[in-house]
Amino acid sequence: MNILFLHQNFPAQFRHVAARFAADAAHRVVAVGEEGNLRRPGAALRGVELLPYAPPPPATGGHRYLRGYEAAVRRGQQVVGVLQRLKADGFRPDLVVAHPGWGEALFLRDVFADVPIALYAEYYYHATGADVGFDPEFPAAADDALRLRIKNTTQWMSMESADLLLAPTRWQQSRFPDIVQDRIRIVHDGIDTRRVAPDPAARISLQKAGIALGPDDEVVTYVARNLEPYRGFHTFMRALPLLLRLRPRARILIVGGDEVSYGSRPASGGTWRQAMLAEVGAQLDASRVHFLGRVPYADFLRLLQVSTVHAYLTYPFVLSWSLLEAMAAGCMVVASRTAPVQELIRDGENGRLVDFFDHRGLAETLAQAIEERERLQSIRAAARRTVVEHYDLDSRCLPRQLELLQALAICRVPAPENS
């Protein structure tokens, strides 16, 4: 088959399925993505042809609701140019797999009219019941409902021509409109649980602090792509003064960048790390709080393997891979009692749940997890078992992805059952 992937930040969620298709000599796999992103070392996959498009010109003027949609249209036009050149060279895909969020899939049917299309159903925005308006510290704007309706336009126009949508969790599936629910199948991207596994011999060195930590130390971990309220960074930081008093030997390892993935920057300017240190930094023993920035994946895994307790907080929003990776690594996870998390974690069985805003309760629960680390081994084992049994890449998720996509390519009718 000829298989075409579209994602501005390829490979992203398509890494494993694209690599598996490309490993079969019977397939030709082509991926289209934004030029700068495709130059990153991690974008190259053996056997996948990478075709870049130039970043689209910025949106100009017009109503502020429409600037994001205009940017998506411009991106879609850039992609059309690449697809037309592919078509002129004789390439016709038997299957297209795309992310609809940035506009790459808007004009697929105008280039390849009869091709089966699968879209990644990551998140559909709502003005109530999810991330927007969830945090009273950052109240929703008066016109958010109107703005979000337009924000969904890019996805909506792309879904109109899609044959199949793949959602990673049931909660994320539930956010999409009823009219497309019969086309959505639930299948997670998958966690490589052979690589992401407990290691009692793991150690991690903090060169700046001049120390090395292992599983016998008191290590509290927190991980996010960027340190920001959507991932509960403000709540976590507010928990640290009490946590450090309750556990005088604990070390806090914080992984994440200072940019903003979701939401906005602090009203005071600067970064959320600066804002939270301005708020609570004077109450912290800075020698025990380590901001590691973004780390290589191997270091990230070692960090999880030495973790005594791992904090994961999120608004009702897209579930992070890092939660499943922490569970697969056998972490004792203390997480927020929010909808996407509750799909995985059952309080007291395979983790602990706390109120997202209760920083005192978070500190006390983290401290208790350190105090009772030996007694909680069964919870750590259950956390790993949850991921192995339901989210393992090789035994469950990747086979299901391939099954759905191959069936779509053959008969244009996705499998009827969710799994």
C-alpha positions as CSV (number, residue, x, y, z in Angstrom):
1,M,0.0,0.0,0.0
2,N,0.9,3.7,-0.4
3,I,0.3,5.3,3.0
4,L,0.4,9.0,3.7
5,F,0.8,10.6,7.1
6,L,0.1,14.3,7.8
7,H,1.2,16.0,11.0
8,Q,3.0,19.3,11.3
9,N,5.2,17.8,14.0
10,F,5.6,14.3,12.6
11,P,6.1,11.7,13.9
12,A,4.3,12.7,17.1
13,Q,1.4,10.3,17.8
14,F,2.2,8.4,14.6
15,R,5.7,7.3,15.4
16,H,5.0,3.6,16.1
17,V,2.4,2.9,13.5
18,A,4.3,4.7,10.7
19,A,7.5,2.8,11.6
20,R,5.6,-0.5,11.6
21,F,4.1,0.2,8.2
22,A,7.5,1.3,6.8
23,A,9.1,-1.9,8.1
24,D,7.1,-3.9,5.5
25,A,8.6,-3.7,2.0
26,A,5.1,-4.0,0.6
27,H,4.3,-0.5,1.7
28,R,5.5,2.9,0.6
29,V,5.2,5.4,3.5
30,V,5.3,9.1,3.0
31,A,5.0,11.7,5.8
32,V,4.3,15.4,5.3
33,G,5.2,17.9,8.0
34,E,6.4,21.4,8.7
35,E,9.9,22.0,7.3
36,G,11.6,23.0,10.6
37,N,10.0,20.1,12.6
38,L,11.1,17.5,10.0
39,R,14.7,18.6,10.4
40,R,14.8,17.5,14.0
41,P,16.7,14.3,14.6
42,G,13.7,12.6,16.1
43,A,11.6,13.1,13.0
44,A,13.5,10.6,10.8
45,L,12.1,7.0,10.8
46,R,13.7,4.2,8.8
47,G,11.8,3.7,5.6
48,V,9.6,6.8,5.8
49,E,10.0,9.5,3.2
50,L,9.7,12.9,4.7
51,L,8.2,15.7,2.6
52,P,8.4,19.2,4.1
53,Y,6.1,22.2,3.6
54,A,7.2,25.8,4.4
55,P,5.6,27.4,7.4
56,P,2.5,29.2,6.3
57,P,2.5,33.0,6.2
58,P,1.0,34.4,9.4
59,A,-2.7,35.3,9.6
60,T,-3.4,38.9,8.9
61,G,-5.9,41.2,10.6
62,G,-9.6,40.1,10.6
63,H,-11.7,39.1,13.5
64,R,-9.6,37.6,16.3
65,Y,-11.8,34.4,16.4
66,L,-10.8,33.8,12.8
67,R,-7.0,34.2,13.0
68,G,-6.5,30.6,14.1
69,Y,-8.7,29.3,11.3
70,E,-7.0,31.5,8.8
71,A,-3.6,30.1,9.9
72,A,-5.1,26.6,9.4
73,V,-6.3,27.4,5.9
74,R,-2.9,28.8,5.0
75,R,-1.3,25.6,6.4
76,G,-3.7,23.5,4.4
77,Q,-2.8,25.4,1.2
78,Q,0.9,24.7,1.8
79,V,0.1,21.0,2.2
80,V,-2.0,21.0,-1.0
81,G,1.1,22.1,-2.9
82,V,3.1,19.1,-1.6
83,L,0.2,16.7,-2.3
84,Q,-0.2,18.0,-5.8
85,R,3.5,17.4,-6.5
86,L,3.1,13.9,-5.1
87,K,0.1,13.2,-7.3
88,A,1.9,14.5,-10.4
89,D,4.7,12.0,-9.7
90,G,2.2,9.2,-9.8
91,F,1.7,8.7,-6.0
92,R,-1.9,7.9,-5.0
93,P,-2.3,6.9,-1.3
94,D,-4.3,3.9,-0.4
95,L,-4.7,5.3,3.1
96,V,-4.2,8.8,4.7
97,V,-3.6,9.2,8.4
98,A,-3.7,12.8,9.7
99,H,-4.0,15.1,12.7
100,P,-6.9,17.5,12.1
101,G,-5.8,20.2,14.5
102,W,-3.7,22.5,12.4
103,G,-5.3,22.4,9.0
104,E,-3.2,19.8,7.1
105,A,-6.3,17.7,6.5
106,L,-8.7,20.4,5.3
107,F,-8.2,19.9,1.6
108,L,-7.4,16.2,1.3
109,R,-10.5,15.4,-0.6
110,D,-9.7,18.2,-3.1
111,V,-6.5,16.4,-4.1
112,F,-7.3,12.7,-3.5
113,A,-11.1,12.5,-3.8
114,D,-11.7,8.8,-3.0
115,V,-8.9,7.9,-0.5
116,P,-9.8,6.4,2.9
117,I,-9.0,9.0,5.6
118,A,-8.3,8.3,9.3
119,L,-7.9,11.3,11.7
120,Y,-6.5,11.4,15.2
121,A,-9.3,12.6,17.5
122,E,-7.2,14.2,20.2
123,Y,-9.4,16.9,21.7
124,Y,-12.6,18.8,20.9
125,Y,-13.1,22.0,22.8
126,H,-16.0,22.9,25.0
127,A,-16.9,26.0,26.9
128,T,-18.0,24.0,30.0
129,G,-17.2,20.6,31.5
130,A,-13.5,20.4,30.6
131,D,-10.5,22.7,30.7
132,V,-12.0,26.0,30.0
133,G,-13.4,27.5,33.2
134,F,-12.2,24.6,35.3
135,D,-9.7,26.7,37.4
136,P,-11.3,29.5,39.3
137,E,-7.9,31.2,39.5
138,F,-8.1,31.7,35.8
139,P,-11.8,32.3,35.0
140,A,-13.2,31.9,31.5
141,A,-13.7,35.0,29.4
142,A,-17.2,36.1,28.6
143,D,-16.9,35.2,24.9
144,D,-15.0,31.8,25.3
145,A,-18.1,29.8,24.2
146,L,-18.1,31.7,20.9
147,R,-14.4,31.7,20.5
148,L,-14.2,27.9,21.1
149,R,-17.0,27.2,18.6
150,I,-14.9,28.8,15.9
151,K,-11.7,27.1,17.2
152,N,-13.2,23.8,16.5
153,T,-13.9,24.7,12.9
154,T,-10.6,23.3,11.6
155,Q,-11.3,19.9,13.1
156,W,-15.0,20.0,12.1
157,M,-14.2,20.7,8.5
158,S,-11.6,18.0,8.5
159,M,-13.8,15.4,10.2
160,E,-16.6,16.0,7.6
161,S,-14.5,14.0,5.1
162,A,-13.0,11.5,7.4
163,D,-13.9,7.8,7.4
164,L,-12.5,6.9,10.7
165,L,-11.3,8.7,13.9
166,L,-9.0,7.3,16.5
167,A,-9.3,8.6,20.0
168,P,-6.7,7.6,22.7
169,T,-9.0,7.5,25.7
170,R,-12.8,7.1,26.3
171,W,-12.9,10.6,27.9
172,Q,-11.3,12.2,24.9
173,Q,-13.7,10.3,22.6
174,S,-16.6,11.6,24.7
175,R,-15.7,15.3,24.0
176,F,-16.5,14.9,20.2
177,P,-20.0,15.7,18.8
178,D,-22.6,12.9,18.7
179,I,-22.7,13.1,14.9
180,V,-19.2,11.7,14.6
181,Q,-19.3,9.2,17.5
182,D,-20.1,6.2,15.2
183,R,-16.8,6.8,13.4
184,I,-14.6,7.0,16.5
185,R,-12.6,4.0,17.7
186,I,-10.7,4.1,21.0
187,V,-7.1,3.0,20.8
188,H,-4.2,4.5,22.7
189,D,-0.9,5.4,21.1
190,G,0.7,2.7,23.3
191,I,3.5,2.5,25.9
192,D,6.6,0.3,25.3
193,T,6.4,-1.5,28.6
194,R,9.5,-3.5,27.9
195,R,11.5,-0.4,27.8
196,V,9.5,1.6,30.4
197,A,9.8,-0.8,33.3
198,P,11.0,-0.8,36.9
199,D,14.7,-1.0,37.5
200,P,15.8,-1.4,41.2
201,A,19.4,-0.7,40.1
202,A,18.6,2.7,38.5
203,R,20.4,5.8,39.6
204,I,20.3,9.4,38.4
205,S,23.1,12.0,38.8
206,L,22.3,15.7,39.4
207,Q,25.6,17.2,38.3
208,K,24.9,20.7,39.4
209,A,23.9,19.6,42.9
210,G,26.8,17.0,43.0
211,I,24.6,14.2,44.1
212,A,23.4,10.8,42.8
213,L,20.0,9.4,43.7
214,G,18.7,5.9,43.6
215,P,15.5,4.0,44.6
216,D,16.4,4.0,48.3
217,D,16.4,7.8,48.4
218,E,13.3,10.0,49.0
219,V,12.6,11.3,45.5
220,V,9.5,13.2,44.5
221,T,9.0,13.6,40.7
222,Y,6.9,15.9,38.6
223,V,7.0,16.0,34.8
224,A,5.3,18.1,32.2
225,R,6.2,19.3,28.7
226,N,6.0,22.8,30.1
227,L,5.5,24.0,33.7
228,E,2.1,25.6,33.6
229,P,-1.3,25.6,35.4
230,Y,-2.9,23.2,32.9
231,R,-0.7,20.5,34.3
232,G,-1.1,21.6,37.9
233,F,2.3,23.2,38.3
234,H,0.9,26.0,40.5
235,T,-0.8,23.4,42.8
236,F,2.4,21.3,43.0
237,M,4.6,24.3,43.8
238,R,2.2,25.4,46.6
239,A,2.4,21.9,48.1
240,L,6.2,22.0,48.4
241,P,6.7,24.1,51.5
242,L,4.6,21.7,53.6
243,L,6.0,18.6,51.8
244,L,9.6,19.6,52.5
245,R,8.8,20.2,56.2
246,L,7.1,16.8,56.5
247,R,9.9,15.0,54.7
248,P,13.3,16.7,55.6
249,R,15.3,14.3,53.4
250,A,13.1,14.5,50.3
251,R,14.5,15.7,47.0
252,I,12.1,17.2,44.5
253,L,12.9,16.6,40.8
254,I,10.9,18.8,38.4
255,V,11.1,18.2,34.6
256,G,9.6,20.6,32.1
257,G,10.3,23.6,29.9
258,D,9.4,27.3,30.6
259,E,7.2,27.8,27.5
260,V,3.4,27.6,27.4
261,S,1.8,24.6,25.7
262,Y,-1.7,25.4,26.8
263,G,-3.4,28.5,28.3
264,S,-1.5,31.7,28.7
265,R,1.6,33.2,30.4
266,P,1.3,34.8,33.8
267,A,-0.4,38.2,33.9
268,S,2.8,39.5,35.6
269,G,4.9,38.4,32.6
270,G,7.8,36.0,32.6
271,T,7.4,32.2,33.1
272,W,5.2,30.2,35.4
273,R,8.3,28.9,37.2
274,Q,9.3,32.5,37.9
275,A,5.8,33.3,39.1
276,M,5.5,30.4,41.4
277,L,9.0,30.9,42.8
278,A,8.1,34.5,43.5
279,E,5.0,33.2,45.4
280,V,6.5,30.3,47.4
281,G,10.3,30.3,46.8
282,A,11.1,32.0,50.1
283,Q,9.5,29.0,51.9
284,L,11.5,26.4,50.0
285,D,14.9,24.8,50.7
286,A,16.3,25.5,47.2
287,S,19.0,22.9,47.7
288,R,16.4,20.2,47.7
289,V,14.2,21.5,44.8
290,H,15.8,20.7,41.4
291,F,14.5,22.1,38.1
292,L,15.9,19.9,35.4
293,G,14.4,21.5,32.4
294,R,13.8,19.1,29.5
295,V,15.8,16.0,29.7
296,P,16.7,13.1,27.2
297,Y,14.3,10.3,27.2
298,A,16.8,7.9,28.8
299,D,17.2,10.3,31.7
300,F,13.5,10.7,32.0
301,L,13.1,6.9,32.4
302,R,15.8,6.7,35.1
303,L,14.1,9.6,36.9
304,L,10.8,7.5,37.0
305,Q,12.7,4.4,38.1
306,V,14.2,6.1,41.1
307,S,11.0,7.9,42.0
308,T,9.6,7.3,45.4
309,V,6.3,9.0,44.5
310,H,5.3,10.7,41.3
311,A,2.9,13.7,41.1
312,Y,0.6,14.0,38.1
313,L,-1.9,16.8,37.9
314,T,-4.0,18.0,35.0
315,Y,-7.0,20.0,34.1
316,P,-9.8,17.9,32.4
317,F,-7.8,17.8,29.2
318,V,-5.6,15.6,27.0
319,L,-4.1,12.9,29.1
320,S,-0.2,13.0,29.1
321,W,1.9,10.0,28.0
322,S,4.0,10.7,31.1
323,L,1.3,9.4,33.4
324,L,1.2,6.0,31.7
325,E,4.9,5.9,31.5
326,A,5.2,6.6,35.2
327,M,2.7,3.8,35.9
328,A,4.6,1.5,33.6
329,A,7.8,2.3,35.4
330,G,6.2,1.1,38.7
331,C,5.8,4.6,40.2
332,M,3.6,5.3,43.2
333,V,1.5,7.9,41.5
334,V,-0.5,10.6,43.3
335,A,-2.7,12.3,40.7
336,S,-5.5,14.8,40.4
337,R,-9.1,13.5,40.7
338,T,-10.0,14.8,37.2
339,A,-11.9,13.0,34.5
340,P,-9.1,11.8,32.2
341,V,-7.1,10.6,35.1
342,Q,-9.9,8.6,36.7
343,E,-10.1,6.5,33.5
344,L,-6.8,5.0,34.5
345,I,-6.3,5.4,38.3
346,R,-8.6,3.9,40.9
347,D,-7.9,5.5,44.3
348,G,-6.1,3.1,46.6
349,E,-5.8,0.3,44.0
350,N,-3.2,1.5,41.5
351,G,-2.5,5.0,42.7
352,R,-3.9,7.8,44.9
353,L,-6.2,10.6,43.8
354,V,-6.4,14.1,45.3
355,D,-8.4,17.2,44.6
356,F,-6.6,19.2,41.9
357,F,-6.7,22.4,43.9
358,D,-5.9,21.0,47.4
359,H,-2.2,21.7,47.7
360,R,-2.2,20.8,51.4
361,G,-3.9,17.4,50.7
362,L,-1.4,16.8,47.9
363,A,1.6,17.5,50.2
364,E,0.2,15.2,52.9
365,T,-0.6,12.4,50.4
366,L,2.9,12.6,48.8
367,A,4.5,12.6,52.3
368,Q,2.4,9.6,53.3
369,A,3.4,7.7,50.2
370,I,7.1,8.2,51.1
371,E,6.5,7.2,54.7
372,E,4.6,4.0,53.7
373,R,6.7,3.2,50.6
374,E,7.1,-0.5,51.5
375,R,3.5,-1.0,52.2
376,L,2.5,0.5,48.9
377,Q,4.5,-1.9,46.7
378,S,1.3,-3.6,45.7
379,I,-0.1,-0.3,44.4
380,R,3.0,0.3,42.3
381,A,2.7,-3.2,40.9
382,A,-1.0,-2.7,40.1
383,A,-0.1,0.6,38.3
384,R,2.3,-1.2,36.0
385,R,-0.1,-4.0,35.5
386,T,-2.8,-1.6,34.4
387,V,-0.6,-0.3,31.6
388,V,0.7,-3.7,30.6
389,E,-2.7,-5.2,30.3
390,H,-4.5,-2.3,28.6
391,Y,-2.0,0.1,27.0
392,D,1.0,-2.0,26.0
393,L,2.3,-0.9,22.6
394,D,3.3,-4.3,21.1
395,S,0.6,-6.6,22.5
396,R,-2.5,-4.3,22.4
397,C,-2.3,-0.8,21.0
398,L,-0.2,-1.1,17.9
399,P,-1.9,-4.3,16.7
400,R,-5.3,-2.6,17.1
401,Q,-4.2,0.5,15.2
402,L,-2.9,-1.6,12.4
403,E,-6.1,-3.7,12.3
404,L,-8.3,-0.6,12.1
405,L,-6.2,1.2,9.5
406,Q,-5.7,-1.9,7.3
407,A,-9.4,-2.6,7.4
408,L,-10.2,1.0,6.4
409,A,-7.8,0.8,3.5
410,I,-9.4,-2.4,2.2
411,C,-13.1,-1.8,2.7
412,R,-13.6,1.8,3.9
413,V,-15.7,0.4,6.8
414,P,-14.0,0.6,10.2
415,A,-14.4,-2.2,12.7
416,P,-17.7,-2.0,14.6
417,E,-16.5,-2.5,18.2
418,N,-14.5,-0.2,20.5
419,S,-11.6,-1.7,22.4
